[in-house]
Amino acid sequence: MKGITKFIKDTFNNTFAFGVYIISMHIVFLPYMARHLESTENARLLLFIMISNIVTLSLGSELGVLYQVRYQGGEDRQDFRRLSVKTNIVILVFMALVLYILKFSPVETLAFTTISVLTNIRFYYQGQLRREKQFISIGIGNLLYLIGIAGGIGVFARGFRGLWVSLLFAEILSNAYIFIKLGLIRPMKIKKTESFKGLRKSYLDLSFASLLTNFLTYADKLLILPLLGSLTMSAYYAGTALSKMLFLVVNPINGVLLSYLATNEFGDGKSVARKQININIIITVLTFVLSMPMTYVATYIFYNQFLAKVTSILIPLSILAAFSVSSSLLRVIFLRYSNMHYLKYINLLNIISFVILATLGAKYYNIQGFAYGVAISKFVLWFSLYLFLRKDLKQVN
């Protein structure tokens, strides 16, 4: 009973922490910018955010997840620090090149590249804080992120029209707190240990699988831009913003659950996994039913200018939200009890179904066909995870 109470308390703290971040981005920053930018400028901002999220969630965030699962104490931390430094260099070069190709100005390229590196660092060290169950510290860091967003909006409102100012302020404040909290200001050795090669292989497998997952998470918003234009892209992004709200509940549970499964604090973690799989279909149905009215209300409040377009695709958006939530829950169990190697094949199948269905849907049925194509491809992801997990857990005694 004591373990369950602590789990609920940690989940609440992590929900608060993640909730502050969601409020910062999806209630304060993005709606404000959508109201005060032309559709083309807003599309450029969204384009950066999506590309940055794909790479930082795949690299920094997944290294944090691996830290939660694999870190055993001692000198292993040096291996994680080494991988973190190399990852930051990769992101620095990649984002600078991509932003140059997309014709962002030199100032924007420098600022947005810096933001991406800082985001990657923050995601990784939040994984360390979760491992140590310091969920309140994550919340404080995210509160500072919100303060940075608000300060940047204030600067923007006074005439400084840089798209990047709020995000840069937010990352500087939150990273400064994390560095102080974890004592990262002090120098630390980052030489290899004997376990580095095995850790690097696991990280490459996990990050590649995650790259495919995150690409699919944002690929619909990226693909809709050339297919249907910047205005439709902004409207579609507004409609899918609800899924971020739903993850206000799901992501914190996932983070805490992974921490507890990694240390077997629930006792038989496999029993917990089987129970979660059994109730996953119920979660899917409930999410679908709740997301339709919630999507409408959220769009009406925060993105009223896109309400007509979003209303026309409420059903496929609700299907998409339902299977996004349930797939995320299954993925946590998959990371703990199945072979990470198989994730890449599951995600490749998802990519193929997404590209074919979304493209054909947009061609013949405009935004409605596109939305249904994306929703069906998300079902393919969920069904693949579900089948693999049922098979793998049956083989475990």
SULJO-V978444 format. One line per field, one symbol per residue. phi: phi as a letter, one per 40 degrees, with the letter a starting at -180 (. if undefined). psi: psi as a letter, one per 30 degrees, with the letter a starting at -180 (. if undefined). burial: 1 if it has 24 or more other C-alpha atoms within 12 Angstrom, else 0. A space follows every 10 residues. Layout:
# SULJO-V978444
phi = ???
psi = ???
burial = ???
This chain:
# SULJO-V978444
phi = .ccccccccc cccccccccc ccddcbbccc cccccbbcdc ccccccccdc cccdccccbc cccccccccb cbggcdcccc cccccccccd cdcccccccc ccgccdcccc cccccccccc cccccccccc dcfccccccc dccccccccc cccccccchc ccccccccdc cccccccccc ccgccccacb ccbccccccc cccccccccc dcccdccbcc cccccccbgc cccccccccc ccdccccdcc cccdcccccc ccbfccgccc cccccccccc cccccccccc cccccccccd cbbdcbdccc dcbccccccc cccccccccc ccccccbbcd dcdccccccc cccccccccc cccbbfcccc cccccccccd cdcccccccd ccccccc
psi = eeeeeeeeee eeeeeeeeee eeeeefedee eeeefgllee eeeeeeeeee eeeeeeefde efeeeeeeef kglbffeeee eeeeeeeeee eeeeeeeeee eghlleeeee eeeeeeeeee eeeefeeeee eghifeeeee efeeeeeeee eeeeeefgfj gkffeeeeee eeeeeeeeee eghfeklkkh lklfgeeeee eeeeeeeeee eeeeeeefee eeefefefle eeeeeeeeef feeeeefeee eeeeeeeeee eeghfgcjfe eeeeeeeege eeeeeeeeef feeeeeeeee efhffgeeee efgeeeeeee eefeeeeeee eeeeeefljf efeeeeeeee eeeeeeeeee eeefgbeeee eeeeeeeeee eeeeeeeeee eefffk.
burial = 0000001001 1111111111 1111111111 1111001010 1111111111 1111111111 1111111111 1000011111 1111101110 1101110110 0001000111 1111111111 1111111111 1111111111 1111111111 1110010000 0111111111 1111111110 0000000000 0000010011 0111111111 1111111111 1111101101 1111111111 1111111111 1111111111 1100010011 0111011001 1011001101 1101110110 0111111011 1111111111 1111111111 1111111111 0111011111 1111101111 1100011111 1111111111 1111110111 0110000
